[in-house]
Amino acid sequence: MVSTEIISNLKKSSLALGLTKKGTANPILLAGSGFMIDESGFFVSAAHVSNSVYTIAEKLKKKGTDVDVRIFISQARKDHAEFVSIKVGLGYELRNIEFTKDDTKIVVDSDIYVGRVLGNEKFPFLKFDEPTKIQILDPVIMCGYPSTSSSINLHSDDNTRWSPIIQPGIISSLLPIDESQNPYGIQTDIIGTAGSSGSAIINADTGVVLGIAQKILPAQISIPENTAKIGLTYGISNYFAANSIKHVITEIKSEIDENGNPHKGITVNQPVVLSTENVDLSNVYKD
């Protein structure tokens, strides 16, 4: 049985990424999920989630509506919950990780976003700092905000759910093959939807992050008003994500002050070589 401590920390560390009108705290859009990986405010999501957020922000700005990019964390109270809104300062999209195996160059589409919120508050976080052994049939838990704005029902006072959703399952396959000692991807039997992207996938016994939910093997479901895609959740494994994310955090720390504010003169959209991995830090965002 999963410990209540692991479940509690997973829910406290999970977040949604979205937008508010500039200077306000209430979300007008939630695009996907994410989770804290450091007590000082570093968090992870999927790059296609952050790209969607910043693309919409730019479109709204052109139409005359200024917005803030924020994360939203549910904080439970005795009989209700609050959706805490925190502004994002600086973040990188980590799109490709290159490595060499048996003299063959391999490129993994990492689809990772690493951000840092403003302020110096301390946060609950998930352990995600080194590769951890992953095996078929390992019990796992995913936590996030599937369907995001729709499931939380942002624009209604009724049936509002602030808490992230816990979804248990198992590791059903590894990529490229099940026998991989260092798998770059994990396949689960957990059903995900749009909005699940960026969720943490943790080991149910230890609470350690095994991967980041990124894609689903889709089955299209039609309902009268729209069409939805749901399917089995795929994620990049911690074998490829953990060390790369540590390098990105080091890079961001060199470009912010103690309150998470970016230093002046930071160059954006600049490819950077980190360690032995050729990492494309495309689409660097700052407030």
C-alpha positions in Angstrom: 0.0 0.0 0.0 1.3 3.5 -0.9 2.2 5.6 2.1 0.1 8.6 2.9 3.3 10.6 3.2 4.3 9.8 -0.5 0.8 10.7 -1.7 0.7 13.9 0.3 4.1 15.1 -0.9 3.2 14.2 -4.5 0.0 16.3 -4.4 1.7 19.2 -2.7 4.5 19.2 -5.3 2.3 19.0 -8.3 1.2 22.1 -10.2 -0.6 23.5 -13.3 1.0 25.9 -15.7 -1.0 28.7 -17.2 -1.9 32.4 -17.5 -3.5 35.2 -15.5 -4.3 38.7 -16.5 -1.3 40.9 -15.7 -1.2 41.7 -12.0 -3.9 39.3 -11.0 -3.9 35.9 -9.5 -6.9 34.0 -10.9 -6.1 31.7 -13.8 -7.7 32.5 -17.2 -6.0 29.5 -18.8 -4.4 26.3 -17.7 -2.4 24.4 -20.4 -0.8 21.5 -18.6 0.8 20.0 -15.6 4.2 20.0 -13.8 5.9 19.5 -10.5 8.5 21.1 -8.2 12.0 19.6 -8.1 13.7 22.0 -5.7 12.6 23.8 -2.5 13.7 27.2 -3.9 11.1 27.2 -6.7 12.5 25.2 -9.7 9.9 23.2 -11.5 9.5 20.9 -14.5 6.8 20.6 -17.2 6.7 19.5 -20.8 8.1 21.8 -23.4 5.0 21.6 -25.6 3.0 22.8 -22.6 5.2 25.9 -22.0 5.3 26.6 -25.7 1.5 26.6 -25.8 1.4 29.0 -22.8 3.9 31.5 -24.2 2.4 31.3 -27.7 -1.1 32.2 -26.3 0.4 34.9 -24.1 2.0 36.5 -27.2 -1.3 36.4 -29.1 -3.2 37.9 -26.2 -0.6 40.7 -26.0 -1.0 41.5 -29.7 -4.7 41.9 -29.0 -4.1 44.3 -26.1 -4.4 41.9 -23.2 -1.3 41.6 -21.0 -0.9 38.4 -19.1 1.5 36.8 -16.6 2.8 33.2 -16.9 2.2 31.5 -13.6 2.1 28.1 -11.9 -0.8 27.1 -9.7 -0.5 24.9 -6.6 -3.4 23.4 -4.6 -3.1 23.9 -0.9 -5.6 21.9 1.1 -7.4 23.4 4.1 -9.8 21.7 6.6 -12.8 21.8 4.4 -11.6 23.4 1.2 -8.6 24.1 -0.9 -6.9 27.2 -2.3 -5.3 27.5 -5.7 -2.0 29.5 -5.0 -0.8 31.5 -7.9 2.9 32.2 -8.3 4.6 34.1 -11.2 7.3 32.5 -13.3 10.6 34.4 -13.7 12.8 32.4 -16.1 12.5 29.1 -17.9 14.2 27.0 -20.6 12.7 24.6 -23.1 15.0 21.6 -23.3 14.2 20.2 -26.7 16.9 17.7 -27.7 19.5 15.7 -25.9 22.3 14.2 -28.0 24.5 11.3 -26.9 26.8 8.7 -28.5 26.4 5.0 -28.0 28.6 2.5 -29.8 30.0 5.3 -32.0 26.4 6.1 -33.1 25.0 9.5 -32.5 21.4 9.4 -31.0 19.1 12.3 -30.5 16.3 12.1 -28.0 13.3 14.5 -28.2 13.3 15.4 -24.5 10.4 17.8 -24.6 11.3 19.3 -21.2 10.6 22.7 -19.7 12.5 23.9 -16.6 11.4 27.0 -14.9 12.0 29.0 -11.7 9.3 31.0 -10.0 9.8 34.5 -8.5 10.4 35.0 -4.8 12.3 33.1 -2.1 9.5 31.0 -0.6 10.3 27.3 0.2 8.3 24.6 -1.6 7.6 20.9 -1.2 9.3 19.0 -4.0 9.9 15.6 -5.6 13.2 13.8 -5.6 14.4 13.9 -9.2 18.1 14.4 -9.2 19.7 11.2 -10.4 18.8 8.2 -12.7 16.9 5.4 -10.8 16.5 1.8 -11.9 13.3 1.2 -13.8 11.8 -2.2 -14.5 8.7 -3.7 -16.2 5.7 -3.9 -13.8 7.1 -1.4 -11.3 4.1 0.2 -9.6 3.9 3.9 -10.4 1.7 6.9 -9.8 1.0 9.9 -12.0 -0.3 13.2 -10.6 -1.4 16.3 -12.5 -4.3 18.1 -14.0 -5.7 16.1 -17.0 -8.0 18.2 -19.2 -6.7 21.2 -17.2 -9.1 24.1 -17.6 -12.0 21.9 -18.4 -11.6 19.4 -15.5 -11.0 22.2 -13.0 -14.0 24.2 -14.4 -12.3 27.6 -14.2 -15.2 29.6 -15.3 -17.9 28.2 -13.0 -18.6 28.6 -9.3 -20.0 25.0 -9.2 -18.2 21.7 -9.1 -14.8 23.3 -9.0 -11.9 20.9 -8.2 -8.6 22.4 -7.1 -6.8 19.2 -6.2 -4.5 17.4 -8.7 -5.6 13.9 -9.7 -3.8 10.8 -8.5 -3.6 8.0 -11.1 -1.9 4.6 -10.2 -0.6 2.1 -12.7 2.5 0.1 -13.7 5.4 0.4 -16.1 4.2 -1.6 -19.1 7.2 -1.1 -21.4 10.6 0.6 -21.8 12.1 2.3 -24.8 13.8 1.4 -27.0 13.3 -2.2 -25.7 12.2 -3.7 -22.4 15.7 -5.1 -21.7 17.2 -1.6 -21.8 19.5 -0.9 -18.8 19.3 2.8 -19.5 15.8 3.4 -21.1 15.1 6.8 -22.6 11.4 6.4 -22.3 8.8 4.6 -20.2 5.3 3.4 -21.2 2.7 3.1 -18.5 -0.8 1.7 -18.5 -2.2 5.0 -17.0 -4.8 6.7 -19.1 -3.8 10.3 -19.9 -5.5 13.2 -21.6 -4.6 16.6 -22.9 -3.4 18.4 -19.8 -1.6 15.3 -18.3 1.6 16.4 -20.1 4.2 17.5 -17.7 2.9 15.4 -14.8 5.3 13.5 -12.6 5.4 9.7 -12.8 6.8 8.5 -9.5 7.8 5.1 -8.1 4.8 4.2 -5.8 7.1 2.6 -3.2 9.8 5.3 -3.0 8.2 8.5 -4.2 11.2 9.1 -6.6 10.4 10.5 -10.0 10.8 8.0 -12.7 9.8 10.2 -15.6 7.8 13.1 -17.0 4.5 12.5 -18.8 4.7 13.8 -22.3 2.6 11.9 -24.8 -0.2 9.5 -25.1 -1.0 6.6 -27.4 -4.3 8.2 -28.5 -7.8 6.9 -29.0 -10.2 9.6 -30.2 -13.4 10.0 -28.2 -16.3 12.0 -29.8 -18.9 13.8 -27.7 -21.6 16.1 -29.0 -19.8 19.4 -28.3 -16.2 18.5 -29.1 -13.6 15.8 -29.6 -11.2 14.6 -27.0 -8.1 12.4 -27.2 -7.2 10.0 -24.4 -4.7 7.1 -24.3 -1.9 5.3 -22.5 0.7 7.7 -21.0 4.3 7.8 -22.3 7.1 9.7 -20.6 10.8 10.4 -20.9 12.7 8.5 -18.3 14.9 9.9 -15.5 17.9 8.3 -17.1 17.9 11.0 -19.7 16.0 13.8 -17.9 17.6 13.9 -14.4 21.2 14.9 -15.3 20.1 17.2 -18.1 17.8 19.1 -15.8 20.5 19.5 -13.2 22.7 21.3 -15.9 19.8 23.5 -16.8 19.2 24.5 -13.2 22.9 25.4 -12.9 22.5 27.6 -16.0 19.4 29.3 -14.7 21.0 30.0 -11.3 23.8 31.9 -13.0 21.2 34.1 -14.6 18.9 35.0 -11.7 19.2 36.8 -8.4 18.2 35.3 -5.0 14.5 36.2 -5.7 14.4 34.5 -9.1 14.6 37.7 -11.1 16.6 37.4 -14.3 19.7 39.5 -14.6 19.7 42.3 -17.2 21.2 41.5 -20.6 20.4 37.8 -20.7 20.6 36.5 -24.3 17.6 34.5 -25.4 17.3 31.8 -28.0 21.0 30.9 -27.7 22.1 27.2 -28.1 24.3 26.2 -25.2 26.5 23.1 -24.8 26.2 21.6 -21.4 28.6 19.0 -20.1 28.9 16.1 -22.7 25.4 16.6 -24.0 24.7 19.0 -26.8 21.5 20.6 -25.4 19.4 22.9 -27.4 18.1 25.6 -25.0 15.6 27.0 -27.5 12.9 29.4 -26.6 14.3 30.9 -23.5 11.6 32.9 -21.7 11.9 35.7 -19.2 9.4 38.1 -17.6 
